[in-house]
Amino acid sequence: MEISVIQIGNSKGFRLSKEILNRYNIKDKIELILEKGYFILKPLSQPRKGWENAFKLMHKEQDDHLLMDDVFKDENSAE
């Protein structure tokens, strides 16, 4: 695929089509890897983004209790 390098302020860049952005799940940021004369663009995934705030809110609302006991009654912890 050939794409044009365009002027963006004092820099240069390129545009990725909506189809490419959707296909590779590219959102706000990508990782740029320089390897043996190639540019590799890798989508950044943050599957746990926002968890810290969600856990704090759960604790504040006292909704952070265990759904099951840590140790089952018939479990032998010595094993």
CORTAVEN-V260358 format. One record per backbone hydrogen bond with DSSP energy under -0.5 kcal/mol. CO is the residue of the C=O (numbers start at 0). NH is the residue of the N-H. E is the energy in kcal/mol with one decimal. If there is no record, write none. Layout:
co nh e
CO NH E
CO NH E
//
This chain:
co nh e
3 5 -0.5
5 12 -2.5
7 10 -2.2
10 7 -2.8
12 5 -3.3
16 20 -2.4
17 21 -2.5
18 22 -2.7
19 23 -2.2
20 25 -2.5
21 24 -1.0
24 26 -0.6
28 43 -1.4
30 32 -0.6
30 41 -2.7
32 34 -0.6
32 39 -2.6
34 37 -1.5
37 34 -2.4
38 40 -0.5
39 32 -2.9
39 41 -0.6
41 30 -3.6
42 44 -0.5
45 48 -1.8
47 50 -2.1
49 53 -2.0
50 54 -2.9
51 55 -2.1
52 56 -2.2
53 57 -2.4
54 58 -2.4
55 59 -2.5
56 60 -2.2
57 62 -3.6
58 61 -1.6
71 74 -1.7
74 76 -0.8
75 78 -1.3
//
